Amino acid sequence: MFRCLALIITLALGAGVLAPFGARAMESSQGTLRVQKIADGFNVPWGFTFLPKGGVLLTERNGALWYVKEGSKQQVRGAPQVAADGQGGLLDVVAARDFAQSRRVYFTFAKSQGRGAGTAVAVGTLSNDLSEVTDLKVIFEARAGARGGRHFGSRLVEAKDGSLFVTLGERGDRPSAQDLSREQGSIIRILPDGRIPGDNPFVNVEGARPAIWSYGHRNPQGLAMDDRGQLWGVEHGAKGGDEVNLIERGQNYGWPVISYGRHYSGRKIGEGSEKPGLKQPEWYWDPSIAPSGMMIYSGALWPQWRGDIFVGSLKFDYISRLSGSNLQEAEKLKAPQTGRVRDLREAPDGSIWFISEYEGALYRITPE
């Protein structure tokens, strides 16, 4: 009997120890971490944002929007109508910095455009009772032309000056990432009402789309701003060559001219891994981890992680922690709950929250 009990305990330890309130333990360089489920039962959850008085808004790719507060959830009406095709649908959601006054919420989503679909941005007002988004308005949509359900990109960050940075994938149309007359394969910058800032790099370039901030991107699904106001992005490569990039005004990040990966067929991509005038990544993964979601940590609960970049892996089911002046992957945070980590964010209290697609759940990480 005692041997059986010992075996059960050993197996439990190998799988992650049950902690109070249904939490489990995950080991890390900063000791044992507590991973607690906040809510589950979601169908392909994609993005989430914290609200000032507690709780989060969470998107499902199929078009549903949820208000989640520990242990409970309710569906919110009035989300954008989406083209739920392949990787497209209702994607990112961000509460405005002035949400406490304005109650504005931004969405990115795949919008129908005739026979195709394109990445779009909308803004609406969340009702006081959290039941409905009203006054929804589309403030940006990519130039039409792409079909199929691939590579919408679609992360959004609000800068301190109120401008919005949004990632757009090249929709599987590789040459579009080098074509300034289309927004596909770029990171754009717009104002909260959709107008174009006058200091965008291509405003006065004939034939260029004025919203473009940087280009030559494949499918950027992570975006974050550090405490110095520098913008960082993470994007999918092909077979190898997933990249972390420091995003700079007007720069070309190379896709599909250069890459550290190869086509899925095994063929070489473009002209190699470097070319003058094209930006190099700060870090790349080979083999690919299929990165999605990105945050830069403040150090609130784990001071040793201050300034570190955290990225979710869809392929290998872990959270990558990157650190150092010469950026490197310093740690892989892995637990039974980290299956297909689609998004992760730092909460106001310094805890780290993430979405697992496999589990259809939202989790919180705190010190044990």
C-alpha positions in Angstrom: 0.0 0.0 0.0 2.8 2.4 0.9 4.6 1.6 -2.3 1.5 2.4 -4.3 1.1 5.7 -2.4 4.7 6.6 -3.1 4.2 5.9 -6.8 1.1 8.1 -6.9 3.0 10.9 -5.3 6.0 10.5 -7.6 3.7 10.6 -10.7 1.9 13.7 -9.3 5.2 15.5 -8.8 6.3 14.6 -12.4 3.1 16.1 -13.8 3.1 19.2 -11.6 2.0 19.3 -8.0 -1.5 20.3 -7.1 -1.6 23.5 -5.1 -4.5 25.1 -3.3 -7.5 26.4 -5.3 -6.7 24.1 -8.2 -3.3 25.6 -8.9 -0.2 23.6 -10.1 3.5 24.2 -9.6 6.0 25.0 -12.3 9.7 25.2 -11.7 11.7 28.2 -12.9 15.0 30.0 -12.4 13.2 32.1 -9.8 12.0 29.1 -7.9 8.6 27.4 -7.9 5.8 29.2 -9.6 2.1 28.8 -9.0 -0.1 28.3 -12.2 -3.7 28.9 -11.5 -6.7 28.5 -13.9 -8.8 31.6 -14.1 -11.5 30.4 -16.5 -11.8 27.7 -19.2 -14.2 26.4 -21.8 -13.1 28.8 -24.6 -13.0 27.9 -28.2 -9.6 28.9 -29.7 -9.0 31.9 -27.4 -6.7 34.5 -29.1 -6.2 37.7 -27.1 -7.1 39.4 -23.8 -6.8 42.7 -22.1 -7.0 43.8 -18.4 -9.7 46.2 -17.3 -9.0 48.8 -14.5 -11.5 47.6 -12.0 -10.5 43.9 -12.4 -11.4 41.2 -14.9 -10.4 40.9 -18.5 -11.9 41.0 -22.0 -11.0 37.9 -24.0 -11.5 37.1 -27.7 -12.3 33.8 -29.4 -11.2 33.5 -33.0 -14.7 32.5 -34.0 -15.9 36.0 -33.1 -17.1 35.7 -29.5 -16.0 38.3 -26.9 -16.0 37.4 -23.2 -15.7 39.3 -19.9 -13.9 37.1 -17.4 -13.5 37.6 -13.7 -12.0 34.9 -11.6 -14.1 31.8 -11.8 -16.8 33.4 -14.0 -17.4 34.6 -17.5 -20.1 36.3 -19.5 -20.4 36.9 -23.2 -20.2 40.5 -24.4 -22.4 41.6 -27.3 -21.3 44.0 -30.1 -18.0 42.6 -31.1 -16.9 43.2 -34.8 -18.4 40.9 -37.5 -15.4 38.7 -38.6 -14.3 36.5 -41.4 -13.6 33.3 -39.4 -11.5 31.5 -41.9 -8.3 29.6 -41.0 -6.1 31.9 -38.9 -8.6 34.7 -39.4 -11.4 35.9 -37.0 -11.6 38.0 -33.9 -8.0 38.4 -32.9 -6.5 41.0 -30.5 -8.3 43.2 -28.0 -6.8 46.2 -26.1 -8.4 48.5 -23.5 -7.4 52.1 -24.1 -5.0 53.7 -21.7 -7.8 56.2 -20.7 -10.4 53.4 -20.5 -11.4 54.5 -17.0 -12.7 57.7 -18.6 -13.5 56.8 -22.2 -14.3 53.1 -21.9 -12.8 52.7 -25.4 -11.7 49.2 -26.5 -9.7 48.4 -29.7 -10.1 45.2 -31.7 -8.1 43.7 -34.5 -9.9 41.2 -36.7 -10.1 39.6 -40.2 -12.7 41.6 -42.2 -14.5 40.3 -45.2 -13.4 42.1 -48.4 -15.4 40.6 -51.3 -14.0 37.2 -52.0 -11.1 37.7 -49.6 -10.4 39.1 -46.1 -8.0 41.6 -44.6 -6.7 42.7 -41.2 -8.8 45.5 -39.8 -8.9 47.6 -36.6 -12.1 48.8 -34.8 -12.8 50.8 -31.7 -15.9 50.7 -29.6 -17.3 51.7 -26.2 -17.8 49.0 -23.4 -21.0 49.5 -21.5 -20.9 50.2 -17.8 -22.5 46.9 -17.0 -19.9 45.1 -19.2 -22.5 43.4 -21.4 -22.1 45.2 -24.7 -19.8 47.1 -27.0 -21.5 50.1 -28.6 -20.6 52.7 -31.2 -18.3 50.3 -33.0 -16.4 51.9 -35.8 -13.8 50.4 -38.2 -10.8 52.8 -38.2 -8.5 50.9 -40.5 -8.5 48.0 -42.9 -5.7 46.7 -45.1 -6.0 47.3 -48.8 -8.0 44.5 -50.3 -6.6 41.8 -52.5 -5.6 38.7 -50.4 -7.6 35.5 -50.2 -7.3 32.5 -47.9 -7.0 32.2 -44.2 -3.3 32.7 -43.5 -1.1 35.3 -41.9 -3.2 38.1 -40.5 -0.7 39.1 -37.9 -2.9 41.3 -35.8 -1.3 42.3 -32.5 -2.0 45.9 -31.3 -0.1 48.1 -28.9 -1.1 51.6 -27.7 2.0 53.9 -27.4 2.3 56.5 -24.6 1.3 59.2 -27.1 -1.9 57.4 -27.9 -1.0 56.2 -31.3 -1.6 52.6 -32.2 0.9 50.1 -33.7 -0.7 47.1 -35.4 1.0 44.1 -37.0 -0.2 42.7 -40.4 0.9 39.4 -41.9 1.6 39.2 -45.6 -1.4 36.8 -46.0 0.7 34.2 -47.7 1.5 36.6 -50.6 5.2 36.9 -50.0 6.1 39.7 -52.4 3.5 42.0 -50.7 5.8 42.3 -47.7 8.2 44.3 -49.9 5.5 46.4 -51.6 4.9 49.7 -50.0 1.7 50.2 -52.0 0.1 47.5 -49.7 0.0 47.2 -46.0 0.4 43.4 -46.0 3.6 42.3 -44.3 4.0 45.5 -42.3 3.6 47.1 -38.9 1.4 50.2 -39.2 0.9 53.3 -37.0 -2.4 55.1 -36.8 -4.1 57.5 -34.5 -7.0 56.5 -32.2 -9.6 57.7 -34.8 -7.8 56.1 -37.8 -6.0 59.2 -39.1 -2.4 58.9 -40.1 0.3 60.6 -38.0 2.1 63.2 -40.0 5.5 61.9 -38.9 5.0 58.4 -40.2 8.0 57.5 -42.5 6.2 57.0 -45.8 3.6 59.8 -45.6 5.3 61.7 -48.4 6.5 58.8 -50.5 4.6 58.5 -53.7 2.6 55.3 -54.0 3.3 54.2 -50.5 0.6 53.5 -47.9 1.0 56.2 -45.3 0.1 54.0 -42.3 3.2 51.8 -42.8 5.8 52.1 -40.0 8.0 49.1 -40.9 7.8 46.4 -43.5 9.3 43.2 -44.7 7.5 41.1 -42.1 6.0 37.6 -42.6 3.5 37.0 -39.9 4.1 39.1 -36.7 1.9 37.7 -33.9 3.6 39.4 -31.0 4.2 43.1 -30.2 5.2 44.9 -27.1 6.8 48.2 -26.0 9.6 48.4 -23.4 10.0 50.9 -20.6 12.1 53.1 -22.9 9.4 53.3 -25.5 11.1 50.9 -27.9 8.8 48.7 -29.9 9.6 45.0 -30.2 7.9 42.4 -32.4 8.0 38.6 -32.8 7.1 36.9 -36.1 6.7 33.4 -37.6 9.4 32.3 -40.0 8.8 29.5 -42.4 10.7 26.3 -41.6 13.0 27.9 -39.1 13.7 31.5 -38.8 11.1 32.7 -36.3 12.4 36.2 -35.3 12.4 38.7 -32.5 12.9 42.2 -33.9 13.5 45.7 -32.5 11.1 47.6 -34.6 12.5 50.9 -35.9 10.8 53.6 -38.0 10.9 53.0 -41.8 13.0 49.9 -41.6 12.8 46.8 -43.9 13.0 43.5 -42.0 13.8 41.5 -45.1 11.0 39.0 -45.7 11.1 37.3 -48.2 14.5 38.5 -49.5 16.4 37.3 -46.4 15.5 34.7 -43.8 17.2 32.3 -41.4 14.6 29.6 -42.4 13.8 27.7 -45.5 10.5 27.1 -47.4 8.5 24.1 -46.1 9.6 22.3 -49.3 13.2 22.7 -48.1 14.1 25.2 -50.8 16.2 28.3 -50.0 14.4 31.5 -49.2 15.4 34.6 -51.2 19.1 35.6 -51.2 20.3 34.1 -47.9 20.3 35.4 -44.3 21.8 38.9 -44.7 21.7 41.7 -47.2 22.9 45.4 -46.8 20.0 47.7 -45.9 17.8 44.9 -44.4 17.5 44.6 -40.7 18.8 41.6 -38.8 16.7 40.0 -36.0 17.8 40.4 -32.4 17.2 36.7 -32.0 15.9 33.9 -34.1 14.8 30.3 -33.5 15.7 27.3 -35.6 13.8 25.1 -35.5 10.7 27.2 -35.4 8.8 27.4 -32.1 5.7 29.1 -33.8 5.7 32.2 -31.6 2.6 34.1 -30.6 2.0 36.7 -28.0 4.7 38.8 -26.4 5.3 40.8 -23.2 8.2 42.7 -21.7 8.3 42.2 -17.9 8.4 45.1 -15.4 10.1 43.1 -12.6 7.3 43.7 -10.1 7.2 40.2 -8.7 10.4 38.8 -10.0 13.0 41.7 -10.1 15.6 39.5 -11.8 13.3 39.3 -14.9 13.0 43.0 -15.3 13.2 43.9 -19.0 13.1 40.3 -20.1 11.0 39.3 -23.1 8.4 36.5 -22.8 7.0 34.8 -25.9 4.5 32.0 -26.2 5.2 28.9 -28.3 2.4 27.3 -30.2 4.5 24.4 -31.5 6.5 23.3 -28.4 4.1 24.3 -25.7 6.2 26.5 -23.5 6.8 30.2 -22.6 10.2 31.4 -23.8 12.1 33.9 -21.7 14.7 35.9 -23.5 17.3 38.1 -21.8 20.6 40.0 -22.2 22.1 42.8 -24.1 22.8 40.3 -26.8 19.4 38.7 -26.7 19.2 35.0 -26.1 16.7 32.5 -25.0 17.5 32.1 -21.3 14.7 29.8 -20.1 11.8 27.6 -21.2 8.9 27.8 -18.8 6.9 24.6 -19.3 3.9 23.0 -17.5 0.9 20.8 -18.5 -1.0 24.1 -18.9 1.3 25.7 -21.4 -0.1 24.0 -24.5 -0.2 26.3 -27.5 0.4 29.5 -25.6 -1.4 32.1 -27.9 -1.1 35.3 -25.8 0.5 36.4 -22.5 0.4 39.7 -20.6 1.6 41.2 -17.3 -1.3 42.0 -14.9 -1.4 45.2 -12.9 -0.1 43.3 -9.9 2.9 42.0 -11.7 1.6 38.4 -12.2 1.9 36.8 -15.6 -1.3 35.7 -17.4 -1.5 33.5 -20.5 -3.9 31.8 -22.8 -3.6 28.1 -23.7 -5.4 27.1 -26.9 -5.1 23.4 -26.1 -6.7 23.9 -22.7 -9.1 26.6 -23.9 -8.2 28.4 -20.7 -6.8 31.5 -19.2 -4.1 31.1 -16.5 -2.2 33.2 -14.0 1.4 32.7 -12.8 2.4 34.0 -9.4 5.3 33.1 -7.0 4.6 29.9 -4.9 
